[in-house]
Amino acid sequence: MNYRTLRNMLFCFPTETSHHLSLQAISLAHQLKLTPLIAREVPSAPVNVMGLDFPNPVGLAAGLDKDAKAIDGLGSLGFGFLEVGTVTPRPQPGNPRPRLFRIPSRRAIINRMGFNNEGVDAMCKRIRRAGYTGILGINIGKNAVTPVENALDDYELCLRKVYKLASYIVVNISSPNTPGLRNLQHEAELAALLEGLKKCHATLVDKHEKYVPLVVKIAPDMEDSEARQVAAQLMQFEIDGVIVSNTTVSRDNIAGEVHSSETGGLSGEPVRDQSNHILSLVADEVKGKMAIIGVGGIMSGADAAEKIRLGADLVQLYTGFIYEGPDLIFDSVQAITASQRAPGSE
């Protein structure tokens, strides 16, 4: 059975149900050693970023496997790295259902999940039991009940809990589905957060004698000057990397489509240009001195290669992976490799 047939079957179920069924199917395929039937072998394309050796530059974005329930299966599909989460200090149910909506005509998804997860302790226990040995990013956030002014407490707690298990750690300050979270991108709030995180990080480096890169995930819904300001601050506080970008709250590109009036973050094809614009601004600001992970609207190998051309060191898939399946991993690695070999490429 090819992925398109399987996808069409899964799309018959409610969106969130099909999401869970997909993860279960991937895990089962891995356990039964059936992964070669659904995923091609991805060519090696090693790259060193943030001091980490990635087997290829194409990863899975956070959000698909929030609780690290399927990392063994997902890791067998050819991704160069996985990112799990967003995870919070305490378990929380997220927002009321329905909260996940497909827009197939635009290859897009709207979600207002609200950091639903089983909590950091449950995730850590699951990661310790897993067999996955590849590069693992852990994306951390604050609980919805935690006031924004106390957000640092939640991030520090998660940072301490996941530090020994993570290859890199992502501070998510850009989800539109946790009230007030994006305020942490404002200059004063961001400075206070980064200062606190760096102090906590330094103590963990000393304690564990291990340096785990710290990355910040930002939104695409910013003015040019705001994007440059955020990038400059990340550089100032010596953050190791930035993920560009999270979902958008804009509906300009899907006006009139089914579900276009639903609140939440929009991902997939309609966010590509907006995300790429912010990516290019950040790349111009950091000038190669900080790692950039490009995510948002990658629906083809050409889309992945374009993010690398604009300045990303790595890319991540999410909505494109849902619509196109594991072939998108292969296509993205192949396109990036081909573009880097092309005449005139650096």
C-alpha positions as CSV (number, residue, x, y, z in Angstrom):
1,M,0.0,0.0,0.0
2,N,1.5,3.4,-1.0
3,Y,1.3,6.4,1.3
4,R,-1.3,8.2,-0.7
5,T,-3.8,5.4,-0.3
6,L,-3.0,5.1,3.4
7,R,-3.4,8.9,3.8
8,N,-6.8,8.9,2.0
9,M,-8.0,6.2,4.4
10,L,-6.7,8.1,7.5
11,F,-8.3,11.4,6.2
12,C,-11.7,9.7,6.6
13,F,-11.3,9.9,10.3
14,P,-11.5,13.1,12.4
15,T,-8.2,15.0,12.1
16,E,-7.0,14.3,15.6
17,T,-8.0,10.7,15.5
18,S,-6.1,10.2,12.2
19,H,-3.0,11.9,13.8
20,H,-2.9,9.3,16.6
21,L,-3.6,6.4,14.2
22,S,-0.7,7.6,12.0
23,L,1.8,7.5,14.9
24,Q,0.5,4.1,16.0
25,A,0.9,2.8,12.4
26,I,4.4,4.1,12.1
27,S,5.4,2.5,15.4
28,L,3.8,-0.8,14.4
29,A,5.5,-0.8,11.0
30,H,8.8,-0.4,12.8
31,Q,8.1,-3.2,15.3
32,L,7.1,-5.5,12.4
33,K,10.2,-4.4,10.3
34,L,7.9,-3.1,7.6
35,T,9.3,0.4,7.4
36,P,11.0,-0.4,3.9
37,L,7.4,-0.8,2.5
38,I,6.5,2.8,3.4
39,A,9.8,4.7,3.2
40,R,12.7,4.7,0.8
41,E,16.3,4.5,2.1
42,V,17.4,8.1,2.5
43,P,20.9,8.9,1.1
44,S,23.6,10.0,3.5
45,A,24.1,13.7,3.5
46,P,26.1,14.5,6.7
47,V,26.3,18.0,8.1
48,N,27.7,19.4,11.4
49,V,25.5,22.1,13.0
50,M,25.8,23.4,16.6
51,G,28.6,20.9,17.1
52,L,26.2,18.0,16.3
53,D,26.7,15.5,13.5
54,F,23.5,15.1,11.6
55,P,23.2,12.2,9.1
56,N,21.2,14.5,6.9
57,P,19.8,18.0,7.3
58,V,16.1,17.1,7.2
59,G,14.3,16.7,10.5
60,L,10.9,16.3,12.0
61,A,9.4,19.4,13.6
62,A,7.9,19.5,17.1
63,G,4.2,18.9,17.4
64,L,3.8,15.7,15.6
65,D,5.0,13.5,18.5
66,K,4.4,15.7,21.5
67,D,5.1,13.0,24.1
68,A,7.9,11.0,22.4
69,K,5.6,8.0,21.9
70,A,6.7,7.1,18.4
71,I,10.4,8.1,18.2
72,D,11.6,4.6,17.4
73,G,9.2,4.4,14.4
74,L,9.7,7.9,13.3
75,G,13.5,7.5,13.5
76,S,13.4,4.6,11.1
77,L,11.9,6.7,8.3
78,G,15.1,8.5,7.3
79,F,14.9,11.7,9.2
80,G,18.2,13.3,10.1
81,F,16.9,14.2,13.5
82,L,13.7,14.3,15.5
83,E,12.2,17.0,17.6
84,V,9.6,16.1,20.2
85,G,7.3,18.3,22.3
86,T,6.2,20.9,23.1
87,V,6.4,19.5,26.6
88,T,5.4,21.4,29.8
89,P,6.3,20.9,33.4
90,R,2.9,19.5,34.3
91,P,0.5,17.5,32.3
92,Q,-2.2,19.5,30.6
93,P,-5.2,18.6,28.3
94,G,-4.8,21.5,25.9
95,N,-7.7,23.3,24.4
96,P,-11.2,21.9,23.9
97,R,-11.9,19.7,20.8
98,P,-12.2,20.1,17.9
99,R,-8.9,21.8,17.7
100,L,-7.2,20.4,14.6
101,F,-8.5,21.1,11.1
102,R,-7.3,20.0,7.7
103,I,-7.6,22.2,4.5
104,P,-6.7,19.7,1.8
105,S,-7.3,22.1,-1.1
106,R,-4.4,24.2,0.2
107,R,-2.3,21.4,1.8
108,A,-2.7,23.1,5.1
109,I,-3.6,22.5,8.7
110,I,-5.0,24.8,11.4
111,N,-4.3,23.8,15.0
112,R,-5.2,25.2,18.4
113,M,-4.0,22.3,20.4
114,G,-2.7,24.4,23.3
115,F,0.4,22.3,24.3
116,N,-1.6,19.2,25.2
117,N,0.9,16.8,26.7
118,E,1.5,14.3,29.5
119,G,4.1,16.4,31.2
120,V,7.9,16.4,31.2
121,D,8.3,13.5,33.6
122,A,6.3,11.2,31.5
123,M,8.2,12.2,28.4
124,C,11.6,11.7,30.0
125,K,10.6,8.2,31.2
126,R,9.5,7.3,27.7
127,I,12.7,8.6,26.0
128,R,14.8,6.5,28.5
129,R,12.9,3.4,27.4
130,A,13.1,4.0,23.7
131,G,15.7,2.5,21.4
132,Y,16.2,5.6,19.3
133,T,19.9,6.7,19.3
134,G,19.8,9.6,16.7
135,I,19.8,13.3,17.3
136,L,16.8,14.3,19.4
137,G,15.6,17.8,20.0
138,I,13.3,18.5,22.9
139,N,10.9,21.4,22.6
140,I,9.9,23.0,26.0
141,G,7.1,25.4,26.9
142,K,5.1,26.8,29.8
143,N,1.9,25.5,31.3
144,A,-1.2,27.5,30.3
145,V,-2.0,28.3,34.0
146,T,1.5,29.8,34.6
147,P,1.4,33.6,34.2
148,V,3.7,34.9,31.5
149,E,5.7,36.8,34.0
150,N,6.6,33.5,35.7
151,A,7.3,31.7,32.4
152,L,11.0,31.4,33.2
153,D,10.2,29.1,36.1
154,D,8.5,26.6,33.8
155,Y,11.3,26.8,31.1
156,E,14.0,26.3,33.8
157,L,12.2,23.3,35.3
158,C,11.9,21.6,31.9
159,L,15.4,22.5,30.9
160,R,16.8,20.8,34.0
161,K,14.6,17.7,33.5
162,V,15.4,17.1,29.8
163,Y,19.0,18.3,29.7
164,K,20.7,14.8,29.9
165,L,18.3,13.3,27.3
166,A,18.4,16.0,24.6
167,S,20.8,16.6,21.8
168,Y,19.5,20.1,21.7
169,I,16.8,22.0,23.6
170,V,14.2,24.3,22.0
171,V,12.5,27.2,23.9
172,N,9.1,27.7,22.3
173,I,8.0,31.3,22.7
174,S,6.0,31.4,19.5
175,S,2.9,29.2,19.7
176,P,-0.2,31.3,19.1
177,N,-2.3,28.9,21.2
178,T,-1.1,29.7,24.7
179,P,-2.4,33.2,25.7
180,G,0.4,35.7,26.1
181,L,3.2,33.4,25.0
182,R,4.3,35.5,22.0
183,N,4.7,38.5,24.3
184,L,8.0,36.8,25.3
185,Q,9.3,37.8,21.9
186,H,9.1,41.5,22.9
187,E,12.5,43.1,23.6
188,A,12.4,43.5,27.4
189,E,10.6,40.2,28.0
190,L,12.9,38.3,25.7
191,A,16.0,39.8,27.3
192,A,14.9,38.8,30.8
193,L,14.0,35.3,29.6
194,L,17.2,34.7,27.8
195,E,19.3,36.0,30.7
196,G,17.6,33.6,33.1
197,L,17.9,30.6,30.7
198,K,21.5,31.2,30.0
199,K,22.3,31.2,33.7
200,C,20.4,28.0,34.2
201,H,22.1,26.5,31.2
202,A,25.5,27.4,32.4
203,T,24.9,25.6,35.7
204,L,23.7,22.5,33.8
205,V,26.8,22.5,31.6
206,D,29.0,22.5,34.7
207,K,27.0,19.9,36.5
208,H,26.8,17.4,33.7
209,E,30.0,18.3,31.9
210,K,28.1,18.3,28.7
211,Y,27.1,21.1,26.4
212,V,23.6,20.9,25.0
213,P,22.8,23.6,22.4
214,L,20.0,26.0,23.3
215,V,17.6,27.0,20.4
216,V,14.7,29.4,20.3
217,K,11.6,29.0,18.1
218,I,10.1,32.2,16.7
219,A,6.9,33.2,15.0
220,P,6.4,34.3,11.4
221,D,4.0,37.1,12.4
222,M,6.5,39.9,12.9
223,E,7.4,43.1,11.3
224,D,10.8,43.2,9.6
225,S,12.3,45.3,12.4
226,E,10.9,42.9,15.1
227,A,12.5,39.9,13.4
228,R,15.8,41.6,13.2
229,Q,15.5,42.7,16.8
230,V,14.8,39.1,18.0
231,A,17.7,37.8,15.9
232,A,20.0,40.4,17.3
233,Q,19.0,39.5,20.9
234,L,19.5,35.8,20.3
235,M,23.0,36.7,19.1
236,Q,23.7,39.0,22.1
237,F,22.8,36.2,24.5
238,E,24.8,33.6,22.6
239,I,21.9,31.3,21.8
240,D,23.1,28.5,19.6
241,G,20.3,28.4,17.1
242,V,16.9,29.7,16.0
243,I,14.0,27.9,14.4
244,V,12.1,29.9,11.8
245,S,9.2,29.6,12.1
246,N,6.2,28.5,14.0
247,T,2.6,28.7,12.6
248,T,0.9,31.9,11.5
249,V,-2.3,33.5,12.7
250,S,-2.7,35.2,9.4
251,R,-5.5,34.0,7.1
252,D,-4.7,36.1,4.1
253,N,-3.7,33.2,2.0
254,I,-6.7,31.0,2.7
255,A,-9.6,33.4,2.7
256,G,-12.8,31.7,1.8
257,E,-11.4,28.2,2.3
258,V,-13.2,25.7,4.5
259,H,-12.1,26.2,8.2
260,S,-10.4,29.5,7.4
261,S,-12.3,31.2,10.2
262,E,-11.1,28.7,12.8
263,T,-8.7,30.2,15.3
264,G,-5.2,28.8,15.8
265,G,-2.0,28.5,14.0
266,L,-1.9,27.9,10.2
267,S,0.8,25.6,8.8
268,G,1.5,24.1,5.4
269,E,1.8,25.6,2.0
270,P,0.1,28.9,2.8
271,V,2.7,29.9,5.4
272,R,5.7,29.2,3.2
273,D,6.4,32.7,1.7
274,Q,5.8,34.4,5.1
275,S,8.1,32.0,6.9
276,N,10.8,32.3,4.2
277,H,10.7,36.1,4.4
278,I,11.4,36.0,8.1
279,L,14.1,33.4,7.5
280,S,15.9,35.6,5.0
281,L,15.8,38.5,7.5
282,V,17.2,36.4,10.3
283,A,19.9,35.0,8.1
284,D,20.9,38.5,7.0
285,E,21.1,39.6,10.7
286,V,23.1,36.6,12.1
287,K,25.4,36.3,9.0
288,G,26.2,32.6,9.7
289,K,27.1,33.1,13.3
290,M,24.1,31.2,14.7
291,A,22.5,28.1,13.4
292,I,19.1,28.4,11.6
293,I,16.6,25.7,11.3
294,G,14.0,26.4,8.6
295,V,10.5,25.1,8.9
296,G,7.1,26.2,7.5
297,G,5.6,25.3,4.2
298,I,8.0,22.6,2.9
299,M,5.8,20.5,0.6
300,S,8.5,19.4,-1.9
301,G,12.2,18.9,-2.2
302,A,12.5,22.3,-4.0
303,D,10.9,24.0,-1.0
304,A,13.5,22.4,1.4
305,A,16.3,23.4,-0.9
306,E,15.0,27.0,-1.0
307,K,15.2,27.3,2.8
308,I,18.8,26.2,2.7
309,R,19.5,28.7,-0.1
310,L,17.9,31.5,2.0
311,G,20.3,30.7,4.9
312,A,19.0,27.7,6.9
313,D,21.5,25.1,8.0
314,L,18.8,22.5,8.7
315,V,15.1,22.1,7.8
316,Q,12.1,20.4,9.4
317,L,9.0,18.9,8.1
318,Y,5.5,18.7,9.7
319,T,2.4,19.5,7.6
320,G,4.2,18.5,4.3
321,F,5.1,15.1,5.9
322,I,1.4,14.6,6.7
323,Y,0.3,15.3,3.2
324,E,3.2,13.8,1.2
325,G,4.5,11.1,3.5
326,P,8.0,9.7,3.9
327,D,8.9,10.3,0.3
328,L,9.2,14.0,1.2
329,I,12.2,13.2,3.5
330,F,14.0,11.5,0.5
331,D,13.0,14.2,-1.9
332,S,14.2,17.0,0.5
333,V,17.6,15.4,1.1
334,Q,18.1,14.7,-2.6
335,A,17.1,18.3,-3.6
336,I,19.3,19.9,-0.9
337,T,22.3,17.8,-1.9
338,A,21.7,18.5,-5.6
339,S,21.4,22.3,-5.0
340,Q,24.6,22.3,-3.0
341,R,26.4,20.6,-5.9
342,A,25.1,22.9,-8.5
343,P,27.4,25.4,-10.2
344,G,27.5,28.7,-8.3
345,S,26.4,27.2,-5.0
346,E,28.6,27.7,-2.0
